[in-house]
Amino acid sequence: MRILVVEDEKKVASFIKKGLEEDYYSVDVAMDGKEGTRLALSEEYDLIILDIMLPFKDGISILKDIRAEKISTPVLMLTARDNVADKVLGLDSGADDYLAKPFAFDELLARVRALLRRNSIEKNTVLFAGELQLDTQTHKAFRNGDEIQLTVKEYSILEFLLRNKNRVISRTVLTEHVYDYHFDSDTNVIDVYINKLRNKIDKGFDNPILQTVRGVGYIIKDN
Ligand code: CA
């Protein structure tokens, strides 16, 4: 899952990015309001974490612009503690939740997970396809009860495909949701990861769960 963090305080931004990446998310950071708006409107995100006080353009204006473009990506606002007016204005402008600074990282993570679940067709924390199971809280995968060891990227790909089960996902869309902005999407790296993932989840089984749709992309089907 890919997250945009719009935050001008370097320390806070890198703390959030590092923590989220450790929890298997791909993260882009924008350090000011203009860059935040540009990324939010041009890239595909599963969640946006938005500070209110920002250089060039404040978080509320960014939020209004995002919603005016009919982008329904969940937005978590970061507000100053006890600033009720900011919280109310944020929620009224289309934010899905807010968190007062300073916050405990665990609370940020819990809110991120809750917002992603709310937006997902699959509300459960354990995702399924046939005999395959993926626990999105422990990041463990199982097929027929046997644990499969996944790398961070393999996990991200599998999670995204499972959340979009029975839908063909193009390589472009997959790349957009699994990598951050600095990833060179012209490469065939995604295919390399898919092959590794397929070896881990399908090898030795007659019914492949991860399938290639030639010329289009990939699909995970319930079979
Ligand atoms: Ca700020």
Residues whose N, C-alpha, C, O or C-beta is under 5 A from the ligand:
A	BS01	CA	D8 E9 D51 M53 L54
